[in-house]
């Protein structure tokens, strides 16, 4: 989640006051999206870690946590989870709206 927020924050420095305002709005929308995604992913990640511990997949809880630390993020051909949440759709739609206007 933190990596996604850093990427969104580093998308480029806006040139004018109006652009800065759009960038600020975009950052807020992106943050809301990532918070909503994490709220949905966290319980699934915890479940994976508990299953890992129960099944003895690794020798320690730390190893299971490391194994599933990126659960829900894009990996290989597997897409990231929950970008279809309303908060994420709103962030994407806002981004599309001002990119078309440029």
N, C-alpha and C positions, 0 to 999 in steps of 0.2 A: 504494500500500500504506500509506504513512504517513497519508494522509487517512483511510483506513478505520480505522486504529488510533486516530486522534484522535477520530473519530466514536464509536467504541465506548467510549473513555475518558470522553467527555462525555455519556453517556446519562442522567446524573442522579446526584445525591448520595444515597446510601442513608441511611435514617433510623435504623436500629438496627445493633447489632453483627452480628446474623444476616444482615441485608441486606447489610452491608459485606462479609461473607465471601462471599456469593453473587456480589456485584459483582466481587470480586477473582477468584473462580473464572471468572466470565464473561469478564473481561478476559484471563485466561490462555488460556482456550479460544479466544477470538477471535484472540489473537495467534498461537496455534498454527495456526489456520486460515489466517491471512494468510501465515504463513511457508510453509506447504505449498503454497498457491496460487502464491506468488512463485517457489518452486522449480520448479513446472511451467510458469509463464508466462515466466520469464526466458530459457530457451533459444529459445522461440518468438519472443520479442521480438528477441533477437539475430539470429535468422534473418531476420526482417522488415527489420532495419536493414541487414544485409549485402546482402539482395536490393535494397533501396532504393539502396545505394551502387553495386552492380553494374549496375543498370539506369539509373543516372543520374537518378533521380527528383528529387533535390535537388543543389545545388552542393557541399554539405559533409556530412561525417559528423555534425556537430552538428545540422544541419537534419533529417537522417534520424532521429537519436536523438530530437529534439523531436517529430517526426511520430509516432513509435511509443512515446513515453514513457508513454502511458496504455493501451497495448495490454493487453488482457485485462480491463479495467475496463468497467463498464456505459457504454454510449454510445447515446443515442437509444433505439431499440427493441431494440438488441442487448444481451442480458444479459451480466453479468460471467461470466468463465470460471472453472470449477473449484470452484464452491461445492458440488459434489456429492462432493468428497473426504471421506473419513471424518472428518478433523479438523473440517471445516466442519459436517458433519451432526451431530457430537457437540456443537459449540457451539450450533447451532440447537436441537437437542433439549433441551439444558440450559436455554436461554432460555425455551423453551415450557413446560418443567416448572415453573419458578418463577413464570411469569406466570399460569398456571392456578391456582396455589395462592393467589395474592393475592386 
